[in-house]
Amino acid sequence: MNAKAFLQEYWREAPVSFLSVDTEGTDINIIRSIDFDKYPFDIVQVEKSEHLGHDTLLLDFLQNKNYFLVAQTNVNFIFLRKSTI
């Protein structure tokens, strides 16, 4: 089951505020498959994939979806949705 199908099946009235994606290199594909207008997570944590060249893609994609980078560890990016401030 892909992320889009999962969210369509299990998303309920109550909003989910936190999304964590850690899929060993396929994170960018999962992030791109999510409709962030329909599923507005407040916080998104995504595993870095610098070795695959995905870090810039993740940053650009989520920034274009109205998220900004608030923190990072050696393995994760943490984004906050701009409208939550």
PyRosetta script that sets phi, psi and omega in degrees:
from pyrosetta import init, pose_from_sequence

init()
pose = pose_from_sequence("MNAKAFLQEYWREAPVSFLSVDTEGTDINIIRSIDFDKYPFDIVQVEKSEHLGHDTLLLDFLQNKNYFLVAQTNVNFIFLRKSTI")
pose.set_psi(1, 130.3)
pose.set_omega(1, 178.8)
pose.set_phi(2, -86.6)
pose.set_psi(2, 171.9)
pose.set_omega(2, -175.1)
pose.set_phi(3, -62.1)
pose.set_psi(3, -40.9)
pose.set_omega(3, -179.4)
pose.set_phi(4, -60.9)
pose.set_psi(4, -48.2)
pose.set_omega(4, 179.5)
pose.set_phi(5, -64.2)
pose.set_psi(5, -39.6)
pose.set_omega(5, 178.8)
pose.set_phi(6, -60.5)
pose.set_psi(6, -48.2)
pose.set_omega(6, -179.0)
pose.set_phi(7, -65.4)
pose.set_psi(7, -40.5)
pose.set_omega(7, 178.2)
pose.set_phi(8, -62.2)
pose.set_psi(8, -37.4)
pose.set_omega(8, -177.7)
pose.set_phi(9, -76.4)
pose.set_psi(9, -40.5)
pose.set_omega(9, -168.4)
pose.set_phi(10, -111.9)
pose.set_psi(10, -10.1)
pose.set_omega(10, 179.3)
pose.set_phi(11, -66.9)
pose.set_psi(11, 130.9)
pose.set_omega(11, -179.7)
pose.set_phi(12, -117.9)
pose.set_psi(12, -177.8)
pose.set_omega(12, -178.7)
pose.set_phi(13, -55.4)
pose.set_psi(13, -44.5)
pose.set_omega(13, -178.6)
pose.set_phi(14, -68.8)
pose.set_psi(14, 127.4)
pose.set_omega(14, -178.9)
pose.set_phi(15, -68.5)
pose.set_psi(15, 148.0)
pose.set_omega(15, 173.3)
pose.set_phi(16, -100.6)
pose.set_psi(16, 123.1)
pose.set_omega(16, -172.4)
pose.set_phi(17, -95.8)
pose.set_psi(17, -13.4)
pose.set_omega(17, -175.3)
pose.set_phi(18, -129.4)
pose.set_psi(18, 129.4)
pose.set_omega(18, 176.0)
pose.set_phi(19, -123.3)
pose.set_psi(19, 129.4)
pose.set_omega(19, 175.7)
pose.set_phi(20, -123.0)
pose.set_psi(20, 125.3)
pose.set_omega(20, 180.0)
pose.set_phi(21, -121.4)
pose.set_psi(21, 122.1)
pose.set_omega(21, 178.9)
pose.set_phi(22, -146.7)
pose.set_psi(22, 91.3)
pose.set_omega(22, -173.2)
pose.set_phi(23, -126.2)
pose.set_psi(23, 27.6)
pose.set_omega(23, 172.9)
pose.set_phi(24, 52.9)
pose.set_psi(24, 55.4)
pose.set_omega(24, 171.4)
pose.set_phi(25, 105.8)
pose.set_psi(25, -12.7)
pose.set_omega(25, 178.5)
pose.set_phi(26, -106.0)
pose.set_psi(26, 13.2)
pose.set_omega(26, -176.8)
pose.set_phi(27, -56.7)
pose.set_psi(27, -43.7)
pose.set_omega(27, -177.7)
pose.set_phi(28, -61.3)
pose.set_psi(28, -37.2)
pose.set_omega(28, 179.0)
pose.set_phi(29, -65.9)
pose.set_psi(29, -40.0)
pose.set_omega(29, 178.8)
pose.set_phi(30, -67.8)
pose.set_psi(30, -46.7)
pose.set_omega(30, 179.3)
pose.set_phi(31, -58.8)
pose.set_psi(31, -43.6)
pose.set_omega(31, -179.8)
pose.set_phi(32, -65.8)
pose.set_psi(32, -25.1)
pose.set_omega(32, -177.6)
pose.set_phi(33, -81.9)
pose.set_psi(33, -8.4)
pose.set_omega(33, -176.9)
pose.set_phi(34, -90.2)
pose.set_psi(34, 133.3)
pose.set_omega(34, 174.5)
pose.set_phi(35, -86.6)
pose.set_psi(35, 96.1)
pose.set_omega(35, -175.4)
pose.set_phi(36, -71.5)
pose.set_psi(36, -14.1)
pose.set_omega(36, 173.7)
pose.set_phi(37, -76.7)
pose.set_psi(37, -37.9)
pose.set_omega(37, 179.9)
pose.set_phi(38, -80.5)
pose.set_psi(38, -34.1)
pose.set_omega(38, -177.8)
pose.set_phi(39, -121.7)
pose.set_psi(39, 81.0)
pose.set_omega(39, -173.1)
pose.set_phi(40, -84.8)
pose.set_psi(40, 82.3)
pose.set_omega(40, 175.9)
pose.set_phi(41, -66.0)
pose.set_psi(41, 139.5)
pose.set_omega(41, 177.2)
pose.set_phi(42, -75.4)
pose.set_psi(42, -40.2)
pose.set_omega(42, -177.4)
pose.set_phi(43, -127.0)
pose.set_psi(43, 134.4)
pose.set_omega(43, 177.6)
pose.set_phi(44, -126.6)
pose.set_psi(44, 123.9)
pose.set_omega(44, 175.5)
pose.set_phi(45, -111.1)
pose.set_psi(45, 128.1)
pose.set_omega(45, -177.3)
pose.set_phi(46, -133.5)
pose.set_psi(46, 135.9)
pose.set_omega(46, 177.1)
pose.set_phi(47, -67.0)
pose.set_psi(47, 136.3)
pose.set_omega(47, 175.2)
pose.set_phi(48, -67.7)
pose.set_psi(48, 149.3)
pose.set_omega(48, 177.4)
pose.set_phi(49, -137.7)
pose.set_psi(49, 47.7)
pose.set_omega(49, -177.2)
pose.set_phi(50, -57.5)
pose.set_psi(50, -38.7)
pose.set_omega(50, -178.6)
pose.set_phi(51, -63.9)
pose.set_psi(51, -19.5)
pose.set_omega(51, 177.0)
pose.set_phi(52, -101.6)
pose.set_psi(52, -1.5)
pose.set_omega(52, -178.9)
pose.set_phi(53, 76.6)
pose.set_psi(53, 21.5)
pose.set_omega(53, -176.1)
pose.set_phi(54, -93.5)
pose.set_psi(54, -11.3)
pose.set_omega(54, -174.9)
pose.set_phi(55, -58.9)
pose.set_psi(55, -47.8)
pose.set_omega(55, 179.6)
pose.set_phi(56, -64.5)
pose.set_psi(56, -38.5)
pose.set_omega(56, 177.5)
pose.set_phi(57, -62.0)
pose.set_psi(57, -43.5)
pose.set_omega(57, 178.3)
pose.set_phi(58, -62.7)
pose.set_psi(58, -48.7)
pose.set_omega(58, -179.7)
pose.set_phi(59, -58.8)
pose.set_psi(59, -49.6)
pose.set_omega(59, -178.8)
pose.set_phi(60, -63.3)
pose.set_psi(60, -45.1)
pose.set_omega(60, -177.4)
pose.set_phi(61, -62.2)
pose.set_psi(61, -50.0)
pose.set_omega(61, -177.2)
pose.set_phi(62, -70.3)
pose.set_psi(62, -33.0)
pose.set_omega(62, 175.3)
pose.set_phi(63, -64.9)
pose.set_psi(63, -36.0)
pose.set_omega(63, 176.6)
pose.set_phi(64, -71.5)
pose.set_psi(64, -15.7)
pose.set_omega(64, 176.6)
pose.set_phi(65, -98.6)
pose.set_psi(65, 17.4)
pose.set_omega(65, 177.0)
pose.set_phi(66, 71.3)
pose.set_psi(66, 36.2)
pose.set_omega(66, 171.5)
pose.set_phi(67, -115.0)
pose.set_psi(67, 151.7)
pose.set_omega(67, 173.3)
pose.set_phi(68, -130.4)
pose.set_psi(68, 149.8)
pose.set_omega(68, -178.3)
pose.set_phi(69, -73.3)
pose.set_psi(69, 121.0)
pose.set_omega(69, -179.6)
pose.set_phi(70, -108.1)
pose.set_psi(70, -21.9)
pose.set_omega(70, -179.8)
pose.set_phi(71, -162.7)
pose.set_psi(71, 160.9)
pose.set_omega(71, 172.6)
pose.set_phi(72, -151.8)
pose.set_psi(72, 147.1)
pose.set_omega(72, 174.2)
pose.set_phi(73, -110.8)
pose.set_psi(73, -172.1)
pose.set_omega(73, 178.0)
pose.set_phi(74, -70.2)
pose.set_psi(74, -13.9)
pose.set_omega(74, -178.2)
pose.set_phi(75, -126.3)
pose.set_psi(75, -10.5)
pose.set_omega(75, -174.9)
pose.set_phi(76, -135.5)
pose.set_psi(76, 150.7)
pose.set_omega(76, 165.5)
pose.set_phi(77, -103.4)
pose.set_psi(77, 145.7)
pose.set_omega(77, 175.6)
pose.set_phi(78, -127.5)
pose.set_psi(78, 121.3)
pose.set_omega(78, -176.7)
pose.set_phi(79, -113.7)
pose.set_psi(79, 150.1)
pose.set_omega(79, 176.3)
pose.set_phi(80, -122.6)
pose.set_psi(80, 136.4)
pose.set_omega(80, 177.6)
pose.set_phi(81, -71.5)
pose.set_psi(81, 130.3)
pose.set_omega(81, -173.7)
pose.set_phi(82, -58.3)
pose.set_psi(82, -34.5)
pose.set_omega(82, -176.4)
pose.set_phi(83, -75.2)
pose.set_psi(83, -4.6)
pose.set_omega(83, 179.1)
pose.set_phi(84, -85.3)
pose.set_psi(84, -8.4)
pose.set_omega(84, -177.9)
pose.set_phi(85, -85.7)
pose.dump_pdb("model.pdb")
